[in-house]
Amino acid sequence: MVSTLFDETRRLFADDWWPYGIAANHKSIDAFLRYHFEQGLSKRRLTCEDIFVPELREA
């Protein structure tokens, strides 16, 4: 049972379950920022470039 669940999880998430860094999470951050705007929490649609300095975006 546990082995089956582990195999299924690995199939879905591959080897990098929790990726680090902005580049690795760009799609998730972009989705968050889109939802943030759609829910009226920001006046304009923000991007990763708006909220992170270049040094962090390249890390």
C-alpha positions, -999 to +999 in steps of 0.1 A: +000+000+000+026+025+010+049+014-018+021+020-043+013+054-029+050+063-030+053+052-066+022+072-076+036+103-059+069+099-076+052+095-109+033+127-104+061+149-089+092+133-103+124+135-083+121+172-074+091+173-051+097+208-037+118+228-061+137+258-048+143+291-065+122+315-085+130+300-119+119+265-107+086+280-093+079+306-119+046+290-131+033+287-095+043+323-086+028+335-118-005+317-110-005+332-075+000+367-089-028+362-114-052+351-087-040+380-066-050+404-093-083+386-102-094+388-066-088+425-065-059+423-041-036+444-064-044+472-087-025+457-117-013+423-128+021+419-112+049+397-126+079+380-111+100+408-125+079+433-105+083+416-072+118+401-073+151+419-078+172+406-107+197+389-084+170+367-069+154+359-102+186+345-116+194+324-085 
